[in-house]
Amino acid sequence: MSTPPPAPLPTWLRRKPLTTTRDVAGHGGGLQRVLGFWSLVAIGIGCTIGAGIFVMPGIVAATHAGPAILLSFVLAAVACGIAAMCYAELAVLMPSAGSAYTYTYVTLGELAAWLIGWNLLLEYGLSNSAVAAGWGGYVQTLLAQVHVHIPPALMVATGHPIPNAVYQAAGVVPPAVAEVGWLNLPAAIAVGLPTVLLLLGIRESARFNNAMVVAKVAVLLVFVALCLPAVQQAHFTPFAPFGAQGVISGAAVLFFLFIGFDAVSTVAEECEDPQRDLPRAIVVGLALVAALYVSVTAVLLGTLPLAALKELQEPLAKALEVAGHPLAAGVLSVVAVVGILSIILVAAIGQTRILFVMARDGLMPAFMGRVNPRSGSPAASVVLLGVVTAALAATVPLDALADLVSIGTLAAFSAVSAAVIVLRKRAPELPRGFRAPLVPALPLAGIGINLWLMSSLPGPVWIRFAVWMALGLALYFLWGQRSASAKQASLELPSAG
């Protein structure tokens, strides 16, 4: 008697065959292969180094770790390094756009992939909206120094009360009766500029990002060089005033300054040599960021006393003034403002590529997966997400939603770590150009760290996360499941890998 064939997997458990991701990567899916190694490194750095490094070290040192924040940075870098190793291994095996979404589809199945993609779209969108909203405040401060003022009603989200600080920055006396904002115009502009670049193509976007990364790294290196002579050893005593717990809690806060390296894997189909360059760019980019963070923070702590750091909004600029370089402080502030645009640009690249791949798989409307043959850009996805993100940044106060970025990122990191374990067990014979060490112990440690960090987030964040997940589940079962089935049937793909 012949053995009956195994029962097919339920549609929500079907997996994308690994060969499919490689076939698509082979011809680029319409995307242009123009990114070399250093452009990939710049994408990781561009999405990682933002306004946080100009503000957060002083706050975390003053309230969590003291000078032992240097150890906190090392711990945070190691925690992110675990995820980076997992991303690097899977990026070589599946050099296809989509990042964690694609890896999850191949290893854990369609529904899990949908939820990861759904979360990544939220993560990138909210992150960009929040960064853009903050960018407006920096622009207002800079313009005020040359006596140019933006009307307060155009600096605050629609219907949101205008804070007194906005009136003061605009040179206006706060009214007796509270007023509300019309829209945050600079935030919309901050999203619009990178959106136009993306429509021009990935080559032009990469060139702009490369320039911004060079400027940001250069100004931070100049900061280290100029302030190093002003470092006082006495500022490092006591080294750990908050004890070991302060070092750990500081690492939990600083962990999110390293998020962004995963954006490198979203442009896998636009790399000239993904097998060689992707894993190296992920690891090298993260290592460079960690070294820069530690160097900048060490010099900052040595230049300013710990007690002064808690109240400073621009501690690096203040340190340059103390060291006798006020002109350099002004340049640093300008570069910080302009450099923020590279964060928005790279996050938008990641978001549009994930939406593009989901559409190609049938899990989003088909028009989102079309590529403009002239620019090599998924133009419909770029325009749609640019409009939505700009509208959010201009009209919605996002303070309460910011932590959703963290929880979405940590969920994606956990899925990637699990994907490495699953694929090592399911297909151990596959040639791996890069192998994450100590599997499964290392990915399991990464999952544990991610879950611990997620558990530290407040209850309201979990409620909002649950609501977003419920919406995602409803959309998948009401539409996405059927759409993906029709797409796979048209391509004659097997239902399980």
Secondary structure, DSSP 4 states (H G I P E B T S, - for coil): -PPPPPPPPPGGG----HHHHHHHHHHGGG----B-HHHHHHHHHHHHSSTHHHHHHHHHIIIIIGGGHHHHHHHHHHHHHHHHHHHHHHHHH--STTTHHHHHHHHT-HHHHHHHHHHHHHHHHHHHHHHHHHHHHHHHHHHHHTT----GGGBS-BTPBPPHHHHHHTT-PPPSS--BBS-BHHHHHHHHHHHHHHHH-HHHHHHHHHHHHHHHHHHHHHHHHHHGGG--GGGG-SS-TTHHHHHHHHHHHHGGGSTTGGGGGGGGGGBSSHHHHHHHHHHHHHHHHHHHHHHHHHHHHHHS-HHHHTT-SSHHHHHHHHTT-HHHHHHHHHHHHHHHHHHHHHHHHHHHHHHHHHHHTTSS-GGGG---TTT-S-HHHHHHHHHHHHHHHHHS--GGGHHHHHHHHHHHHHHHHHHHHHHHHH-TTS--SS--SSTTHHHHHHHHHHHHHHHTS-HHHHHHHHHHHHHHHHHIIIIIHHHHHHHHHHHT--S--
